[in-house]
Amino acid sequence: MEKRIVIIGGVAAGPKSACRVKRLLPGAEVTIIDQDNLISYGGCGIPYYVSGDVSDEKELRNTSFHMTRDESFFLKAKGVTARTRTRALAIDRKNKTVEVEDLNSGKKELIPYDNLILTTGAQPNILPIPGADLDGVFTISDMHKAIAIKERIARGEVGKAVVIGGGAIGIEMAEAFTDLWGIETSILEFMPQLLPRLVDWDFARMLETHLTESKVNVYTNEGATAIEGEEGKVKRVVTANRTLEADIVVMAVGVRARSELAKAAGLAVSAMGNIMVNERLQTSDPAIYAAGDCIEVKNMLTGKGGIAPMGSLANREGRIVADNIAGIPSIYKGWIGSFIMKAFERCIAATGLSLDAARAEGFDAAQATTAQSDRAHFFPTQAVIPLRLVFDKKSRRILGAQGFGPMSDAVLSRIDAAAAMISSGATIDDVSQLEMAYAPPFATALDALNATANVADNLAAGRLRYIEIKDFLNWMDDFTANPNWVALDIRHPNEAKIFVEKYGADKWLSVPYVEIRERHQELPKDKTMLVICDAGTRSSEIQIFLDHVGLTDNLVLGGGFNVIRRMGLTWWPS
Amino acid sequence: MEKRIVIIGGVAAGPKSACRVKRLLPGAEVTIIDQDNLISYGGCGIPYYVSGDVSDEKELRNTSFHMTRDESFFLKAKGVTARTRTRALAIDRKNKTVEVEDLNSGKKELIPYDNLILTTGAQPNILPIPGADLDGVFTISDMHKAIAIKERIARGEVGKAVVIGGGAIGIEMAEAFTDLWGIETSILEFMPQLLPRLVDWDFARMLETHLTESKVNVYTNEGATAIEGEEGKVKRVVTANRTLEADIVVMAVGVRARSELAKAAGLAVSAMGNIMVNERLQTSDPAIYAAGDCIEVKNMLTGKGGIAPMGSLANREGRIVADNIAGIPSIYKGWIGSFIMKAFERCIAATGLSLDAARAEGFDAAQATTAQSDRAHFFPTQAVIPLRLVFDKKSRRILGAQGFGPMSDAVLSRIDAAAAMISSGATIDDVSQLEMAYAPPFATALDALNATANVADNLAAGRLRYIEIKDFLNWMDDFTANPNWVALDIRHPNEAKIFVEKYGADKWLSVPYVEIRERHQELPKDKTMLVICDAGTRSSEIQIFLDHVGLTDNLVLGGGFNVIRRMGLTWWPS
């Protein structure tokens, strides 16, 4: 008899493994079970459906060749039986059956399996605050929620929105509300920065500044303490600092694995509720596999487990499960955390560990930051892309990369190249020499990523000394914190002028880059000079020269004005 | 005494190593010698200067902070002496001096060195044909040539242009002539395809089709046999097949290393005239280093040496030379051949070896080709990007990648990621699992590069059988070549219709993808079926199903219509 494969969960990993199993074992009897009537949709596309970029929800369920992935499609095109509106109630591992209930008829039955695949996904967290159950409070958990949100907006019922949670989904939803619909939107983030853990605070700050420019109100360090309504309908969100009116509230505060079935069946589940799997994505029962948002997967950099709820990983994992079931040994090595998002006219992306995350994980880590052009500086469409590499000081291994730039694929290409390097265990030197494709419309001769690795090389070897951006900004807020510090602005005097005027020539020295070699004797010997330019490159060079002439008490601001200008600082002269 | 470093050649590798030496050894006395008066320019930007995208030649010599890299800049900003209009006549290795001549005064002198760096670059080949020396025949060798070309155009003297050589520079120049200036331009390429050796013929063909659409005349398999003029001025280019009128001719037929000085000094030089260096980029004289277009460097994939005249590599090499001179051991591992170019509204890129090159090098290589979306297919700006991975069948190692797509960074990001994987020795499986950053505006959940690796996996494992595109096209040109072949077009019948009408229902079977499982008994058992769809994905799936039901005589057209449509085929029904 041919193998019977039963899959519980029909969004991403489930359909992927179903179709791959069927391609490897064309005779297999493959059944997908899902309690929803809509399956196999691009959940990551929900914000673009809400915004109107995607006009019809069906587009999120369509193939690239314009067929809708419904029950009929799976049967006819894939030879896979999709049983929608069918809830899995229990797994009987001994008899290898799944008990299911038809949600239309209420009928229950047992479905036998040779292999079972759990792709039960994750469910959104709901904050335990008053009013979380009011009408108009949504999580982004499935297509029905997306459709309901868009209908409300289309009916003109939404003038103001509050998004609770400053992660990727929250920010994408805020853009969807604001950009096309003109809804007055606020984001509340409990942590001190947007995209906590994903990027360092200064990259998050560049994003925050752009969101503010784009008319989204962002409140960090500020959680929702209550949601208030009238007649059961949401009206306001209350924080420690303010009350925000809201016709709609989106709660995007993370997800947790759906593992109740697995747990009830006695499968190994972590303390956090994640389904435990081995490298072949087999659960503690060898006949049962699991993939997608519900499983605990190893981070390749830290070696630690956790959920990694990404549609991209779900697809990779689904394929690996299918291979193993079909007898093709296939190993999942783990994830590194590659991530990208659009925010209005900007893009932010990262891979691997942020500096904060790397240090929290016990690495003796440092960072190199540049702010160079994405393409030849003489090419008309060039733009500055701040980039950061995080590295282990001793082993020189690259641990992470972050980028911020215009809404193009320029940041994507550097982050994907960095992801490839990181997953192969690359060092600073490998990235420094990485032979990226070059022509003036696409890159600089020494690509921005190579240049960032070169800065990392100089830092790791002690040939370059940074001042942390945070320390620089703190000093700008209050000079008395470090009375001995002065800024040495080596840009053109016209650029430095407003700073000299505002802060005084004793605190803000202006000596242009090309004059330092002639004029270094004017520089103070008893001060700590903070050398600043636009991108950090010239400053690094000047540091070496100053050291050479004995003015060794100096530090460089990595990324320079190109970075801090994007952070929207209050001390900036207007 | 501080080290004296003398550098011969001031375009790319030379200035790079000069500045880096000075940063590592701030006390060193660093001198660049160049016979030209213009140095340190972005030679790769010349086509964009000629086109007008870059308005002033100075922009190619400017830093990102808008200073011109002239003698004064090098001295004041970098502490480097640049002696322009100064020709190096001979190297005295025993006494460690370079004899130079001041081209303005005619004065000769000896410059002593502790380390000498040869960055003498490459010179363009000139075809040994009559008329190559006529006025109006140019090579793209330096800024003066670029300025002269642009002046002629600006004076309205150029109505027709012929570019001899269909490599990257030739094509970029053809675009520069055509796009802004409206010059009627023809490209002559002696080899059967554009970009010979860089990409496979079918990718070159997609480019050629777009050039033709963009009003550039492309003649492959056709070399110039003579250039004719009147009163010393170019008028025509003659080939075996035609005579092309020309007010200007650009000869872009490759370069060769400038190594006369090195050779005369008794340094090891290859039979091709390339300066031989070790991994530290030291010549056969340990006190003399060399970098850039003039050196023989090892291809990491083939292990073979040759020149690799790329501005991107020159910069990497210049840094390595400086490090070694300053006592920082630094190794150049070799190059892989990453490349990208803009051609009007398209972009073509590659890294590593093409299929043809890999086979010529003795690899038992195969290729996987896809034509998927660069971003989520529901995202409004999505476009198809044909991608190819070349791999070694046995070791499954990735040997190369090629991409063609719209003028964005979408192809760049896949090629750079592939370059990172290739340089780390990655296998098909590594690329399959590579965790690229995903969000719908930037990629698909399983990125096009991952998907291409998955196809390679299926091919390498024998789960997928291709028909070579060339064989398919030959058959389309002449059915009698393989009378037993039929096309099985599994796209929507509306799409297949014109082909069925033109070629007949016996040669062009139309059975849509979703109906194959029901209707497979209608299919012929005694024919070889060539399964075709838009991207190749559905065809692969159908192949497995056909095999399963015993119809094993079938082959899949990788990349499908999305690839061959871009090739501008004569048999295409209109």
Interface residues (C-beta under 8 A of the other chain):
Chain A: A12 C19 R23 L24 P26 G27 G42 C44 G45 Y48 D53 V54 E59 L60 N62 T63 S64 F65 M67 F73 K76 A77 K78 G79 A168 E172 M310 G311 S312 L313 A314 N315 R316 R319 I328 S330 Y332 K333 W335 I336 G337 S338 F339 I340 M341 K342 C347 A349 A350 T351 Q372 S373 D374 A376 H377 F378 F379 P380 M407 S408 D409 A410 L412 S413 R414 I415 D416 A417 A418 A419 A420 M421 S423 S424 G425 A426 D429 D430 S432 Q433 L434 E435 M436 A437 Y438 A439 P440 P441 F442 A443 A445 L446 D447 N450 N454 A461 R463 R491 H492 Y513 V514 E515 R517 E518 C533 D534 A535 R538 S540 E541 I544 F545 D547 H548
Chain B: A12 C19 R23 L24 P26 G27 G42 C44 G45 Y48 D53 V54 E59 L60 N62 T63 S64 F65 M67 F73 K76 A77 K78 G79 A168 E172 M310 G311 S312 L313 A314 N315 R316 R319 I328 S330 Y332 K333 W335 I336 G337 S338 F339 I340 M341 K342 C347 A349 A350 T351 Q372 S373 D374 A376 H377 F378 F379 P380 M407 S408 D409 A410 L412 S413 R414 I415 D416 A417 A418 A419 A420 M421 S423 S424 G425 A426 D429 D430 S432 Q433 L434 E435 M436 A437 Y438 A439 P440 P441 F442 A443 A445 L446 D447 N450 N454 A461 R463 R491 H492 Y513 V514 E515 R517 E518 C533 D534 A535 R538 S540 E541 I544 F545 D547 H548
